[in-house]
Amino acid sequence: MDDPAEQQKHAVACGANFPLLSDQGGKLAQQLGILSDRGVAKRTTYVVDKNGIVRKVFHDVKVDGHTGEVLAAVRELS
């Protein structure tokens, strides 16, 4: 829910070679049901196939090891 400039800074800092989307204002987080009681989005990752279908959802994401889990889920799509 950070503003786009903050998302870009984070993408550069973590070496992401893909765009990070911003949900400034939290409308999408609210629609997805991932808005916490504190008013911030819960850490959630969605794996979406090339047809736009959500294939896997990771709730309450912990940073350590998460990249490997997501990569494995993406590879299963092939």
mmCIF file of the N, C-alpha and C atoms, coordinates in Angstrom:
data_MODEL
# 
_entry.id   MODEL 
# 
loop_
_atom_site.group_PDB 
_atom_site.id 
_atom_site.type_symbol 
_atom_site.label_atom_id 
_atom_site.label_alt_id 
_atom_site.label_comp_id 
_atom_site.label_asym_id 
_atom_site.label_entity_id 
_atom_site.label_seq_id 
_atom_site.pdbx_PDB_ins_code 
_atom_site.Cartn_x 
_atom_site.Cartn_y 
_atom_site.Cartn_z 
_atom_site.occupancy 
_atom_site.B_iso_or_equiv 
_atom_site.pdbx_formal_charge 
_atom_site.auth_seq_id 
_atom_site.auth_comp_id 
_atom_site.auth_asym_id 
_atom_site.auth_atom_id 
_atom_site.pdbx_PDB_model_num 
ATOM 1   N N  . MET A 1 1  ? 0.813   -1.177  0.000   1.00 0.00 ? 1  MET A N  1 
ATOM 2   C CA . MET A 1 1  ? 0.000   0.000   0.000   1.00 0.00 ? 1  MET A CA 1 
ATOM 3   C C  . MET A 1 1  ? 0.867   1.256   0.000   1.00 0.00 ? 1  MET A C  1 
ATOM 4   N N  . ASP A 1 2  ? 2.178   1.046   -0.155  1.00 0.00 ? 2  ASP A N  1 
ATOM 5   C CA . ASP A 1 2  ? 3.093   2.190   -0.249  1.00 0.00 ? 2  ASP A CA 1 
ATOM 6   C C  . ASP A 1 2  ? 2.846   2.937   -1.542  1.00 0.00 ? 2  ASP A C  1 
ATOM 7   N N  . ASP A 1 3  ? 3.280   4.180   -1.564  1.00 0.00 ? 3  ASP A N  1 
ATOM 8   C CA . ASP A 1 3  ? 3.143   4.924   -2.809  1.00 0.00 ? 3  ASP A CA 1 
ATOM 9   C C  . ASP A 1 3  ? 4.119   4.358   -3.842  1.00 0.00 ? 3  ASP A C  1 
ATOM 10  N N  . PRO A 1 4  ? 3.881   4.605   -5.126  1.00 0.00 ? 4  PRO A N  1 
ATOM 11  C CA . PRO A 1 4  ? 4.707   4.023   -6.192  1.00 0.00 ? 4  PRO A CA 1 
ATOM 12  C C  . PRO A 1 4  ? 6.202   4.318   -6.060  1.00 0.00 ? 4  PRO A C  1 
ATOM 13  N N  . ALA A 1 5  ? 6.567   5.499   -5.620  1.00 0.00 ? 5  ALA A N  1 
ATOM 14  C CA . ALA A 1 5  ? 7.994   5.832   -5.473  1.00 0.00 ? 5  ALA A CA 1 
ATOM 15  C C  . ALA A 1 5  ? 8.649   4.938   -4.417  1.00 0.00 ? 5  ALA A C  1 
ATOM 16  N N  . GLU A 1 6  ? 7.944   4.684   -3.307  1.00 0.00 ? 6  GLU A N  1 
ATOM 17  C CA . GLU A 1 6  ? 8.475   3.803   -2.268  1.00 0.00 ? 6  GLU A CA 1 
ATOM 18  C C  . GLU A 1 6  ? 8.591   2.372   -2.778  1.00 0.00 ? 6  GLU A C  1 
ATOM 19  N N  . GLN A 1 7  ? 7.620   1.928   -3.556  1.00 0.00 ? 7  GLN A N  1 
ATOM 20  C CA . GLN A 1 7  ? 7.680   0.582   -4.135  1.00 0.00 ? 7  GLN A CA 1 
ATOM 21  C C  . GLN A 1 7  ? 8.892   0.460   -5.053  1.00 0.00 ? 7  GLN A C  1 
ATOM 22  N N  . GLN A 1 8  ? 9.156   1.486   -5.845  1.00 0.00 ? 8  GLN A N  1 
ATOM 23  C CA . GLN A 1 8  ? 10.308  1.464   -6.751  1.00 0.00 ? 8  GLN A CA 1 
ATOM 24  C C  . GLN A 1 8  ? 11.617  1.396   -5.967  1.00 0.00 ? 8  GLN A C  1 
ATOM 25  N N  . LYS A 1 9  ? 11.719  2.173   -4.894  1.00 0.00 ? 9  LYS A N  1 
ATOM 26  C CA . LYS A 1 9  ? 12.915  2.128   -4.043  1.00 0.00 ? 9  LYS A CA 1 
ATOM 27  C C  . LYS A 1 9  ? 13.118  0.722   -3.486  1.00 0.00 ? 9  LYS A C  1 
ATOM 28  N N  . HIS A 1 10 ? 12.042  0.112   -3.046  1.00 0.00 ? 10 HIS A N  1 
ATOM 29  C CA . HIS A 1 10 ? 12.116  -1.245  -2.492  1.00 0.00 ? 10 HIS A CA 1 
ATOM 30  C C  . HIS A 1 10 ? 12.545  -2.239  -3.572  1.00 0.00 ? 10 HIS A C  1 
ATOM 31  N N  . ALA A 1 11 ? 11.993  -2.107  -4.762  1.00 0.00 ? 11 ALA A N  1 
ATOM 32  C CA . ALA A 1 11 ? 12.350  -3.010  -5.861  1.00 0.00 ? 11 ALA A CA 1 
ATOM 33  C C  . ALA A 1 11 ? 13.836  -2.938  -6.154  1.00 0.00 ? 11 ALA A C  1 
ATOM 34  N N  . VAL A 1 12 ? 14.379  -1.729  -6.185  1.00 0.00 ? 12 VAL A N  1 
ATOM 35  C CA . VAL A 1 12 ? 15.808  -1.541  -6.447  1.00 0.00 ? 12 VAL A CA 1 
ATOM 36  C C  . VAL A 1 12 ? 16.629  -2.129  -5.295  1.00 0.00 ? 12 VAL A C  1 
ATOM 37  N N  . ALA A 1 13 ? 16.227  -1.838  -4.066  1.00 0.00 ? 13 ALA A N  1 
ATOM 38  C CA . ALA A 1 13 ? 16.974  -2.296  -2.889  1.00 0.00 ? 13 ALA A CA 1 
ATOM 39  C C  . ALA A 1 13 ? 17.016  -3.815  -2.782  1.00 0.00 ? 13 ALA A C  1 
ATOM 40  N N  . CYS A 1 14 ? 15.926  -4.479  -3.152  1.00 0.00 ? 14 CYS A N  1 
ATOM 41  C CA . CYS A 1 14 ? 15.904  -5.945  -3.011  1.00 0.00 ? 14 CYS A CA 1 
ATOM 42  C C  . CYS A 1 14 ? 16.315  -6.658  -4.297  1.00 0.00 ? 14 CYS A C  1 
ATOM 43  N N  . GLY A 1 15 ? 16.660  -5.893  -5.331  1.00 0.00 ? 15 GLY A N  1 
ATOM 44  C CA . GLY A 1 15 ? 17.146  -6.493  -6.568  1.00 0.00 ? 15 GLY A CA 1 
ATOM 45  C C  . GLY A 1 15 ? 16.064  -7.159  -7.392  1.00 0.00 ? 15 GLY A C  1 
ATOM 46  N N  . ALA A 1 16 ? 14.819  -6.748  -7.217  1.00 0.00 ? 16 ALA A N  1 
ATOM 47  C CA . ALA A 1 16 ? 13.726  -7.335  -7.997  1.00 0.00 ? 16 ALA A CA 1 
ATOM 48  C C  . ALA A 1 16 ? 13.913  -6.984  -9.471  1.00 0.00 ? 16 ALA A C  1 
ATOM 49  N N  . ASN A 1 17 ? 13.815  -7.977  -10.319 1.00 0.00 ? 17 ASN A N  1 
ATOM 50  C CA . ASN A 1 17 ? 13.940  -7.719  -11.756 1.00 0.00 ? 17 ASN A CA 1 
ATOM 51  C C  . ASN A 1 17 ? 12.558  -7.767  -12.414 1.00 0.00 ? 17 ASN A C  1 
ATOM 52  N N  . PHE A 1 18 ? 11.562  -7.327  -11.651 1.00 0.00 ? 18 PHE A N  1 
ATOM 53  C CA . PHE A 1 18 ? 10.185  -7.262  -12.122 1.00 0.00 ? 18 PHE A CA 1 
ATOM 54  C C  . PHE A 1 18 ? 9.522   -6.086  -11.409 1.00 0.00 ? 18 PHE A C  1 
ATOM 55  N N  . PRO A 1 19 ? 8.468   -5.554  -11.976 1.00 0.00 ? 19 PRO A N  1 
ATOM 56  C CA . PRO A 1 19 ? 7.816   -4.406  -11.330 1.00 0.00 ? 19 PRO A CA 1 
ATOM 57  C C  . PRO A 1 19 ? 7.033   -4.822  -10.092 1.00 0.00 ? 19 PRO A C  1 
ATOM 58  N N  . LEU A 1 20 ? 7.042   -3.961  -9.092  1.00 0.00 ? 20 LEU A N  1 
ATOM 59  C CA . LEU A 1 20 ? 6.211   -4.147  -7.913  1.00 0.00 ? 20 LEU A CA 1 
ATOM 60  C C  . LEU A 1 20 ? 5.035   -3.188  -8.041  1.00 0.00 ? 20 LEU A C  1 
ATOM 61  N N  . LEU A 1 21 ? 3.853   -3.687  -7.815  1.00 0.00 ? 21 LEU A N  1 
ATOM 62  C CA . LEU A 1 21 ? 2.659   -2.864  -7.951  1.00 0.00 ? 21 LEU A CA 1 
ATOM 63  C C  . LEU A 1 21 ? 2.336   -2.178  -6.632  1.00 0.00 ? 21 LEU A C  1 
ATOM 64  N N  . SER A 1 22 ? 1.731   -1.017  -6.727  1.00 0.00 ? 22 SER A N  1 
ATOM 65  C CA . SER A 1 22 ? 1.343   -0.259  -5.555  1.00 0.00 ? 22 SER A CA 1 
ATOM 66  C C  . SER A 1 22 ? -0.174  -0.233  -5.445  1.00 0.00 ? 22 SER A C  1 
ATOM 67  N N  . ASP A 1 23 ? -0.672  -0.388  -4.236  1.00 0.00 ? 23 ASP A N  1 
ATOM 68  C CA . ASP A 1 23 ? -2.102  -0.297  -3.952  1.00 0.00 ? 23 ASP A CA 1 
ATOM 69  C C  . ASP A 1 23 ? -2.327  0.894   -3.035  1.00 0.00 ? 23 ASP A C  1 
ATOM 70  N N  . GLN A 1 24 ? -1.877  2.046   -3.504  1.00 0.00 ? 24 GLN A N  1 
ATOM 71  C CA . GLN A 1 24 ? -1.981  3.254   -2.703  1.00 0.00 ? 24 GLN A CA 1 
ATOM 72  C C  . GLN A 1 24 ? -3.451  3.504   -2.358  1.00 0.00 ? 24 GLN A C  1 
ATOM 73  N N  . GLY A 1 25 ? -3.742  3.630   -1.083  1.00 0.00 ? 25 GLY A N  1 
ATOM 74  C CA . GLY A 1 25 ? -5.109  3.810   -0.632  1.00 0.00 ? 25 GLY A CA 1 
ATOM 75  C C  . GLY A 1 25 ? -5.753  2.516   -0.149  1.00 0.00 ? 25 GLY A C  1 
ATOM 76  N N  . GLY A 1 26 ? -5.198  1.365   -0.550  1.00 0.00 ? 26 GLY A N  1 
ATOM 77  C CA . GLY A 1 26 ? -5.634  0.087   -0.027  1.00 0.00 ? 26 GLY A CA 1 
ATOM 78  C C  . GLY A 1 26 ? -6.928  -0.482  -0.590  1.00 0.00 ? 26 GLY A C  1 
ATOM 79  N N  . LYS A 1 27 ? -7.414  0.043   -1.703  1.00 0.00 ? 27 LYS A N  1 
ATOM 80  C CA . LYS A 1 27 ? -8.672  -0.445  -2.259  1.00 0.00 ? 27 LYS A CA 1 
ATOM 81  C C  . LYS A 1 27 ? -8.590  -1.934  -2.634  1.00 0.00 ? 27 LYS A C  1 
ATOM 82  N N  . LEU A 1 28 ? -7.514  -2.338  -3.299  1.00 0.00 ? 28 LEU A N  1 
ATOM 83  C CA . LEU A 1 28 ? -7.374  -3.739  -3.692  1.00 0.00 ? 28 LEU A CA 1 
ATOM 84  C C  . LEU A 1 28 ? -7.212  -4.642  -2.469  1.00 0.00 ? 28 LEU A C  1 
ATOM 85  N N  . ALA A 1 29 ? -6.404  -4.207  -1.503  1.00 0.00 ? 29 ALA A N  1 
ATOM 86  C CA . ALA A 1 29 ? -6.214  -5.002  -0.279  1.00 0.00 ? 29 ALA A CA 1 
ATOM 87  C C  . ALA A 1 29 ? -7.548  -5.232  0.411   1.00 0.00 ? 29 ALA A C  1 
ATOM 88  N N  . GLN A 1 30 ? -8.394  -4.226  0.430   1.00 0.00 ? 30 GLN A N  1 
ATOM 89  C CA . GLN A 1 30 ? -9.708  -4.366  1.039   1.00 0.00 ? 30 GLN A CA 1 
ATOM 90  C C  . GLN A 1 30 ? -10.562 -5.352  0.244   1.00 0.00 ? 30 GLN A C  1 
ATOM 91  N N  . GLN A 1 31 ? -10.542 -5.253  -1.082  1.00 0.00 ? 31 GLN A N  1 
ATOM 92  C CA . GLN A 1 31 ? -11.329 -6.160  -1.913  1.00 0.00 ? 31 GLN A CA 1 
ATOM 93  C C  . GLN A 1 31 ? -10.864 -7.612  -1.788  1.00 0.00 ? 31 GLN A C  1 
ATOM 94  N N  . LEU A 1 32 ? -9.554  -7.812  -1.621  1.00 0.00 ? 32 LEU A N  1 
ATOM 95  C CA . LEU A 1 32 ? -9.000  -9.156  -1.505  1.00 0.00 ? 32 LEU A CA 1 
ATOM 96  C C  . LEU A 1 32 ? -9.120  -9.726  -0.095  1.00 0.00 ? 32 LEU A C  1 
ATOM 97  N N  . GLY A 1 33 ? -9.546  -8.903  0.844   1.00 0.00 ? 33 GLY A N  1 
ATOM 98  C CA . GLY A 1 33 ? -9.697  -9.361  2.219   1.00 0.00 ? 33 GLY A CA 1 
ATOM 99  C C  . GLY A 1 33 ? -8.383  -9.515  2.949   1.00 0.00 ? 33 GLY A C  1 
ATOM 100 N N  . ILE A 1 34 ? -7.375  -8.752  2.545   1.00 0.00 ? 34 ILE A N  1 
ATOM 101 C CA . ILE A 1 34 ? -6.065  -8.869  3.190   1.00 0.00 ? 34 ILE A CA 1 
ATOM 102 C C  . ILE A 1 34 ? -5.671  -7.594  3.936   1.00 0.00 ? 34 ILE A C  1 
ATOM 103 N N  . LEU A 1 35 ? -6.644  -6.752  4.222   1.00 0.00 ? 35 LEU A N  1 
ATOM 104 C CA . LEU A 1 35 ? -6.381  -5.538  4.990   1.00 0.00 ? 35 LEU A CA 1 
ATOM 105 C C  . LEU A 1 35 ? -6.427  -5.900  6.472   1.00 0.00 ? 35 LEU A C  1 
ATOM 106 N N  . SER A 1 36 ? -5.354  -5.609  7.185   1.00 0.00 ? 36 SER A N  1 
ATOM 107 C CA . SER A 1 36 ? -5.281  -5.965  8.600   1.00 0.00 ? 36 SER A CA 1 
ATOM 108 C C  . SER A 1 36 ? -6.066  -4.970  9.455   1.00 0.00 ? 36 SER A C  1 
ATOM 109 N N  . ASP A 1 37 ? -6.224  -5.320  10.708  1.00 0.00 ? 37 ASP A N  1 
ATOM 110 C CA . ASP A 1 37 ? -6.904  -4.431  11.660  1.00 0.00 ? 37 ASP A CA 1 
ATOM 111 C C  . ASP A 1 37 ? -6.149  -3.123  11.846  1.00 0.00 ? 37 ASP A C  1 
ATOM 112 N N  . ARG A 1 38 ? -4.841  -3.141  11.578  1.00 0.00 ? 38 ARG A N  1 
ATOM 113 C CA . ARG A 1 38 ? -4.018  -1.936  11.704  1.00 0.00 ? 38 ARG A CA 1 
ATOM 114 C C  . ARG A 1 38 ? -4.108  -1.036  10.475  1.00 0.00 ? 38 ARG A C  1 
ATOM 115 N N  . GLY A 1 39 ? -4.847  -1.488  9.451   1.00 0.00 ? 39 GLY A N  1 
ATOM 116 C CA . GLY A 1 39 ? -5.013  -0.666  8.255   1.00 0.00 ? 39 GLY A CA 1 
ATOM 117 C C  . GLY A 1 39 ? -3.920  -0.829  7.225   1.00 0.00 ? 39 GLY A C  1 
ATOM 118 N N  . VAL A 1 40 ? -3.127  -1.888  7.342   1.00 0.00 ? 40 VAL A N  1 
ATOM 119 C CA . VAL A 1 40 ? -2.083  -2.177  6.348   1.00 0.00 ? 40 VAL A CA 1 
ATOM 120 C C  . VAL A 1 40 ? -2.382  -3.541  5.725   1.00 0.00 ? 40 VAL A C  1 
ATOM 121 N N  . ALA A 1 41 ? -1.850  -3.761  4.553   1.00 0.00 ? 41 ALA A N  1 
ATOM 122 C CA . ALA A 1 41 ? -2.073  -5.034  3.870   1.00 0.00 ? 41 ALA A CA 1 
ATOM 123 C C  . ALA A 1 41 ? -1.241  -6.129  4.530   1.00 0.00 ? 41 ALA A C  1 
ATOM 124 N N  . LYS A 1 42 ? -1.858  -7.292  4.690   1.00 0.00 ? 42 LYS A N  1 
ATOM 125 C CA . LYS A 1 42 ? -1.119  -8.456  5.175   1.00 0.00 ? 42 LYS A CA 1 
ATOM 126 C C  . LYS A 1 42 ? -0.188  -8.906  4.062   1.00 0.00 ? 42 LYS A C  1 
ATOM 127 N N  . ARG A 1 43 ? 0.964   -9.459  4.424   1.00 0.00 ? 43 ARG A N  1 
ATOM 128 C CA . ARG A 1 43 ? 1.909   -9.942  3.414   1.00 0.00 ? 43 ARG A CA 1 
ATOM 129 C C  . ARG A 1 43 ? 1.326   -11.176 2.737   1.00 0.00 ? 43 ARG A C  1 
ATOM 130 N N  . THR A 1 44 ? 0.933   -11.001 1.493   1.00 0.00 ? 44 THR A N  1 
ATOM 131 C CA . THR A 1 44 ? 0.287   -12.061 0.733   1.00 0.00 ? 44 THR A CA 1 
ATOM 132 C C  . THR A 1 44 ? 0.858   -12.069 -0.675  1.00 0.00 ? 44 THR A C  1 
ATOM 133 N N  . THR A 1 45 ? 1.117   -13.253 -1.210  1.00 0.00 ? 45 THR A N  1 
ATOM 134 C CA . THR A 1 45 ? 1.622   -13.390 -2.572  1.00 0.00 ? 45 THR A CA 1 
ATOM 135 C C  . THR A 1 45 ? 0.632   -14.216 -3.372  1.00 0.00 ? 45 THR A C  1 
ATOM 136 N N  . TYR A 1 46 ? 0.345   -13.742 -4.576  1.00 0.00 ? 46 TYR A N  1 
ATOM 137 C CA . TYR A 1 46 ? -0.542  -14.457 -5.490  1.00 0.00 ? 46 TYR A CA 1 
ATOM 138 C C  . TYR A 1 46 ? 0.267   -14.898 -6.697  1.00 0.00 ? 46 TYR A C  1 
ATOM 139 N N  . VAL A 1 47 ? 0.165   -16.172 -7.063  1.00 0.00 ? 47 VAL A N  1 
ATOM 140 C CA . VAL A 1 47 ? 0.777   -16.666 -8.293  1.00 0.00 ? 47 VAL A CA 1 
ATOM 141 C C  . VAL A 1 47 ? -0.352  -16.732 -9.317  1.00 0.00 ? 47 VAL A C  1 
ATOM 142 N N  . VAL A 1 48 ? -0.191  -15.974 -10.393 1.00 0.00 ? 48 VAL A N  1 
ATOM 143 C CA . VAL A 1 48 ? -1.221  -15.835 -11.413 1.00 0.00 ? 48 VAL A CA 1 
ATOM 144 C C  . VAL A 1 48 ? -0.683  -16.391 -12.727 1.00 0.00 ? 48 VAL A C  1 
ATOM 145 N N  . ASP A 1 49 ? -1.468  -17.242 -13.388 1.00 0.00 ? 49 ASP A N  1 
ATOM 146 C CA . ASP A 1 49 ? -0.999  -17.820 -14.648 1.00 0.00 ? 49 ASP A CA 1 
ATOM 147 C C  . ASP A 1 49 ? -1.146  -16.826 -15.798 1.00 0.00 ? 49 ASP A C  1 
ATOM 148 N N  . LYS A 1 50 ? -0.693  -17.227 -16.983 1.00 0.00 ? 50 LYS A N  1 
ATOM 149 C CA . LYS A 1 50 ? -0.688  -16.323 -18.129 1.00 0.00 ? 50 LYS A CA 1 
ATOM 150 C C  . LYS A 1 50 ? -2.090  -15.943 -18.591 1.00 0.00 ? 50 LYS A C  1 
ATOM 151 N N  . ASN A 1 51 ? -3.113  -16.665 -18.113 1.00 0.00 ? 51 ASN A N  1 
ATOM 152 C CA . ASN A 1 51 ? -4.502  -16.346 -18.446 1.00 0.00 ? 51 ASN A CA 1 
ATOM 153 C C  . ASN A 1 51 ? -5.171  -15.486 -17.380 1.00 0.00 ? 51 ASN A C  1 
ATOM 154 N N  . GLY A 1 52 ? -4.395  -15.092 -16.378 1.00 0.00 ? 52 GLY A N  1 
ATOM 155 C CA . GLY A 1 52 ? -4.924  -14.235 -15.325 1.00 0.00 ? 52 GLY A CA 1 
ATOM 156 C C  . GLY A 1 52 ? -5.662  -14.976 -14.222 1.00 0.00 ? 52 GLY A C  1 
ATOM 157 N N  . ILE A 1 53 ? -5.478  -16.288 -14.139 1.00 0.00 ? 53 ILE A N  1 
ATOM 158 C CA . ILE A 1 53 ? -6.139  -17.089 -13.113 1.00 0.00 ? 53 ILE A CA 1 
ATOM 159 C C  . ILE A 1 53 ? -5.194  -17.266 -11.925 1.00 0.00 ? 53 ILE A C  1 
ATOM 160 N N  . VAL A 1 54 ? -5.691  -16.968 -10.735 1.00 0.00 ? 54 VAL A N  1 
ATOM 161 C CA . VAL A 1 54 ? -4.894  -17.150 -9.523  1.00 0.00 ? 54 VAL A CA 1 
ATOM 162 C C  . VAL A 1 54 ? -4.752  -18.647 -9.275  1.00 0.00 ? 54 VAL A C  1 
ATOM 163 N N  . ARG A 1 55 ? -3.510  -19.118 -9.260  1.00 0.00 ? 55 ARG A N  1 
ATOM 164 C CA . ARG A 1 55 ? -3.233  -20.541 -9.089  1.00 0.00 ? 55 ARG A CA 1 
ATOM 165 C C  . ARG A 1 55 ? -2.757  -20.909 -7.692  1.00 0.00 ? 55 ARG A C  1 
ATOM 166 N N  . LYS A 1 56 ? -2.185  -19.962 -6.977  1.00 0.00 ? 56 LYS A N  1 
ATOM 167 C CA . LYS A 1 56 ? -1.683  -20.256 -5.629  1.00 0.00 ? 56 LYS A CA 1 
ATOM 168 C C  . LYS A 1 56 ? -1.672  -18.949 -4.842  1.00 0.00 ? 56 LYS A C  1 
ATOM 169 N N  . VAL A 1 57 ? -2.013  -19.054 -3.570  1.00 0.00 ? 57 VAL A N  1 
ATOM 170 C CA . VAL A 1 57 ? -1.988  -17.906 -2.667  1.00 0.00 ? 57 VAL A CA 1 
ATOM 171 C C  . VAL A 1 57 ? -1.143  -18.267 -1.461  1.00 0.00 ? 57 VAL A C  1 
ATOM 172 N N  . PHE A 1 58 ? -0.208  -17.402 -1.126  1.00 0.00 ? 58 PHE A N  1 
ATOM 173 C CA . PHE A 1 58 ? 0.624   -17.564 0.064   1.00 0.00 ? 58 PHE A CA 1 
ATOM 174 C C  . PHE A 1 58 ? 0.176   -16.502 1.067   1.00 0.00 ? 58 PHE A C  1 
ATOM 175 N N  . HIS A 1 59 ? -0.386  -16.932 2.200   1.00 0.00 ? 59 HIS A N  1 
ATOM 176 C CA . HIS A 1 59 ? -0.848  -16.014 3.238   1.00 0.00 ? 59 HIS A CA 1 
ATOM 177 C C  . HIS A 1 59 ? 0.234   -15.836 4.295   1.00 0.00 ? 59 HIS A C  1 
ATOM 178 N N  . ASP A 1 60 ? 0.227   -14.705 4.967   1.00 0.00 ? 60 ASP A N  1 
ATOM 179 C CA . ASP A 1 60 ? 1.138   -14.427 6.087   1.00 0.00 ? 60 ASP A CA 1 
ATOM 180 C C  . ASP A 1 60 ? 2.584   -14.767 5.726   1.00 0.00 ? 60 ASP A C  1 
ATOM 181 N N  . VAL A 1 61 ? 3.031   -14.198 4.622   1.00 0.00 ? 61 VAL A N  1 
ATOM 182 C CA . VAL A 1 61 ? 4.351   -14.481 4.062   1.00 0.00 ? 61 VAL A CA 1 
ATOM 183 C C  . VAL A 1 61 ? 5.469   -14.095 5.025   1.00 0.00 ? 61 VAL A C  1 
ATOM 184 N N  . LYS A 1 62 ? 6.407   -14.995 5.188   1.00 0.00 ? 62 LYS A N  1 
ATOM 185 C CA . LYS A 1 62 ? 7.659   -14.730 5.897   1.00 0.00 ? 62 LYS A CA 1 
ATOM 186 C C  . LYS A 1 62 ? 8.737   -14.624 4.827   1.00 0.00 ? 62 LYS A C  1 
ATOM 187 N N  . VAL A 1 63 ? 9.574   -13.637 4.915   1.00 0.00 ? 63 VAL A N  1 
ATOM 188 C CA . VAL A 1 63 ? 10.549  -13.361 3.859   1.00 0.00 ? 63 VAL A CA 1 
ATOM 189 C C  . VAL A 1 63 ? 11.505  -14.527 3.640   1.00 0.00 ? 63 VAL A C  1 
ATOM 190 N N  . ASP A 1 64 ? 12.049  -15.073 4.726   1.00 0.00 ? 64 ASP A N  1 
ATOM 191 C CA . ASP A 1 64 ? 13.031  -16.163 4.594   1.00 0.00 ? 64 ASP A CA 1 
ATOM 192 C C  . ASP A 1 64 ? 12.407  -17.378 3.919   1.00 0.00 ? 64 ASP A C  1 
ATOM 193 N N  . GLY A 1 65 ? 12.989  -17.796 2.804   1.00 0.00 ? 65 GLY A N  1 
ATOM 194 C CA . GLY A 1 65 ? 12.553  -18.983 2.090   1.00 0.00 ? 65 GLY A CA 1 
ATOM 195 C C  . GLY A 1 65 ? 11.389  -18.771 1.142   1.00 0.00 ? 65 GLY A C  1 
ATOM 196 N N  . HIS A 1 66 ? 10.785  -17.601 1.186   1.00 0.00 ? 66 HIS A N  1 
ATOM 197 C CA . HIS A 1 66 ? 9.587   -17.370 0.377   1.00 0.00 ? 66 HIS A CA 1 
ATOM 198 C C  . HIS A 1 66 ? 9.873   -17.373 -1.125  1.00 0.00 ? 66 HIS A C  1 
ATOM 199 N N  . THR A 1 67 ? 10.994  -16.827 -1.513  1.00 0.00 ? 67 THR A N  1 
ATOM 200 C CA . THR A 1 67 ? 11.333  -16.786 -2.939  1.00 0.00 ? 67 THR A CA 1 
ATOM 201 C C  . THR A 1 67 ? 11.352  -18.190 -3.531  1.00 0.00 ? 67 THR A C  1 
ATOM 202 N N  . GLY A 1 68 ? 11.946  -19.123 -2.836  1.00 0.00 ? 68 GLY A N  1 
ATOM 203 C CA . GLY A 1 68 ? 12.004  -20.499 -3.315  1.00 0.00 ? 68 GLY A CA 1 
ATOM 204 C C  . GLY A 1 68 ? 10.632  -21.127 -3.448  1.00 0.00 ? 68 GLY A C  1 
ATOM 205 N N  . GLU A 1 69 ? 9.761   -20.857 -2.477  1.00 0.00 ? 69 GLU A N  1 
ATOM 206 C CA . GLU A 1 69 ? 8.395   -21.387 -2.531  1.00 0.00 ? 69 GLU A CA 1 
ATOM 207 C C  . GLU A 1 69 ? 7.638   -20.845 -3.750  1.00 0.00 ? 69 GLU A C  1 
ATOM 208 N N  . VAL A 1 70 ? 7.778   -19.553 -3.976  1.00 0.00 ? 70 VAL A N  1 
ATOM 209 C CA . VAL A 1 70 ? 7.078   -18.930 -5.100  1.00 0.00 ? 70 VAL A CA 1 
ATOM 210 C C  . VAL A 1 70 ? 7.643   -19.443 -6.426  1.00 0.00 ? 70 VAL A C  1 
ATOM 211 N N  . LEU A 1 71 ? 8.959   -19.542 -6.515  1.00 0.00 ? 71 LEU A N  1 
ATOM 212 C CA . LEU A 1 71 ? 9.578   -20.043 -7.736  1.00 0.00 ? 71 LEU A CA 1 
ATOM 213 C C  . LEU A 1 71 ? 9.102   -21.454 -8.039  1.00 0.00 ? 71 LEU A C  1 
ATOM 214 N N  . ALA A 1 72 ? 9.011   -22.299 -7.031  1.00 0.00 ? 72 ALA A N  1 
ATOM 215 C CA . ALA A 1 72 ? 8.519   -23.670 -7.240  1.00 0.00 ? 72 ALA A CA 1 
ATOM 216 C C  . ALA A 1 72 ? 7.077   -23.656 -7.739  1.00 0.00 ? 72 ALA A C  1 
ATOM 217 N N  . ALA A 1 73 ? 6.251   -22.779 -7.180  1.00 0.00 ? 73 ALA A N  1 
ATOM 218 C CA . ALA A 1 73 ? 4.851   -22.690 -7.616  1.00 0.00 ? 73 ALA A CA 1 
ATOM 219 C C  . ALA A 1 73 ? 4.757   -22.207 -9.062  1.00 0.00 ? 73 ALA A C  1 
ATOM 220 N N  . VAL A 1 74 ? 5.603   -21.266 -9.433  1.00 0.00 ? 74 VAL A N  1 
ATOM 221 C CA . VAL A 1 74 ? 5.605   -20.761 -10.803 1.00 0.00 ? 74 VAL A CA 1 
ATOM 222 C C  . VAL A 1 74 ? 6.065   -21.851 -11.771 1.00 0.00 ? 74 VAL A C  1 
ATOM 223 N N  . ARG A 1 75 ? 7.065   -22.604 -11.380 1.00 0.00 ? 75 ARG A N  1 
ATOM 224 C CA . ARG A 1 75 ? 7.558   -23.687 -12.237 1.00 0.00 ? 75 ARG A CA 1 
ATOM 225 C C  . ARG A 1 75 ? 6.494   -24.759 -12.443 1.00 0.00 ? 75 ARG A C  1 
ATOM 226 N N  . GLU A 1 76 ? 5.635   -24.968 -11.468 1.00 0.00 ? 76 GLU A N  1 
ATOM 227 C CA . GLU A 1 76 ? 4.554   -25.952 -11.605 1.00 0.00 ? 76 GLU A CA 1 
ATOM 228 C C  . GLU A 1 76 ? 3.548   -25.534 -12.674 1.00 0.00 ? 76 GLU A C  1 
ATOM 229 N N  . LEU A 1 77 ? 3.493   -24.258 -13.017 1.00 0.00 ? 77 LEU A N  1 
ATOM 230 C CA . LEU A 1 77 ? 2.558   -23.772 -14.018 1.00 0.00 ? 77 LEU A CA 1 
ATOM 231 C C  . LEU A 1 77 ? 2.957   -24.210 -15.426 1.00 0.00 ? 77 LEU A C  1 
ATOM 232 N N  . SER A 1 78 ? 4.226   -24.474 -15.622 1.00 0.00 ? 78 SER A N  1 
ATOM 233 C CA . SER A 1 78 ? 4.725   -24.821 -16.962 1.00 0.00 ? 78 SER A CA 1 
ATOM 234 C C  . SER A 1 78 ? 4.325   -26.214 -17.377 1.00 0.00 ? 78 SER A C  1 
# 
